Amino acid sequence: MPGDSSRASAACEEILLSSGFTDEAYRRYALRPVDGGSYAAAFRRVISKYPHKTRRDVLNELAATTPGREGKWFAAAKDAGLLDEALVLARTSPADPNTLARAARDLAELQPAETSPTCTAELVR
């Protein structure tokens, strides 16, 4: 049945976590492909289950699981406050133009003094 293997993987991950084998659980199950839901939601799921990992490390490891589509992690990086990483991801591979435009607008509203036209142009490029 569809979804059986993902449910089994989730159960195995929970067993390892509840048994204190967090590194093993992370290595085997945290970096699984995104199936349904957003990349940002997948990032939040991993961060919540593995708080001992840095956001930057998790983001980089997740992005490495999607070669050629690293830009899909842009929103996760932006939401986590990892703006430098977000820009690198947006330059590495295509990211959704609407997400980039929203990010440029949000950044301009939050930090108008620090937001230069060059930075905004980089985001919506």
Order of alpha helices (4+ residues) and beta strands (2+ residues): alpha-alpha-alpha-alpha-alpha-alpha-alpha-alpha
